[in-house]
Amino acid sequence: MMDCTYYLKQNLLGRNAANIVFSFKEIRASIFLYRENGRRVNAKSLVGILSAHFMEGETIKVLTDDPEEMSRIQSILNEFGTVIP
């Protein structure tokens, strides 16, 4: 398992949520997003992303089971936030 943390510059609601889910569905690895309160959602589920209400200014953790796909995941998420080292 590999993870990274992001600070969101845009919310993940509406069209942003649809775009991220569409992009993540092309990746074979499992991808999960964690909120600061510990709630976990499947990043390939539009309902999951929308129900989590990821808002601008929040910090989220991204977890995947395939370290080789992390660079693709990061390139998708860079549109919505910045990596926190």
N, C-alpha and C positions, 0 to 999 in steps of 0.2 A: 504494500500500500504506500502511496505517495500523496503528500498533501502540500498545499500552499495557501497563503492567506491573502485576501484582497480587500481593499478599501473601495467601496462602490462610489463612482462619480455620477452614476445614473441609476434610477430605480429599475427593477426587473419586473415591471408590470406591463400589461397590454402587449403592444407590438415588440417591445424589448424582450419580454418573456418568450413570445412566439419565435423570435429570431434565434435566441439562444438555444431553445429546445430543438429547433430545426437543425442547427449546426451540430449540436451534441449527438443527435441521432445518427449522424454519419460515422461516429467514433464507436468502435466495437467494445471498448472498455466500459465498465460501470463507473458512473460519475455521481457523486453525492455532494450537496451543498449543505453546510452547517451554519446555523445562525449563532450569534453570541450566547443565546440562552440554551443552546444544545440541541435545538430542533434540527432534524435531518430530513432532507427531501431528495428524491431522485431528480437529478438535473435533466433527465430526458422526459420528464412528465410535466406537461403544461399545467395541469391541475395542481401538482405539487409546488411548482414555482409560484403560481398565482396565489395559492393558499398561504405560502410562507411570507408574503408581503415584504420582499427584500427591497428596502428603500435606500435612496441616496444618503450617503454619510455613514452607512453601516459597514461593519467588518464581517466578512464571511470566510469560511474555510472550505476549500475544495479538496475532495478526496477521490482518488482513483485507484483501481487495482492494477493498472498497467502504466508503469513509470515511463515507458516509451511514448505514450500518448500525451504526457503532461505538457509537452511543448505545443501541441495542437490545441489543447484545452486552454492554455495560457494565451495563445494568440487570439482565441475567440473572446475570452474574458477581458483582454486588454482594451476592447472597445467600450467596456462598461465600467472599468475600474483600474486600479494600479496595484501591483504586487507589494505586499509589506514583507520586507526581508526578515 
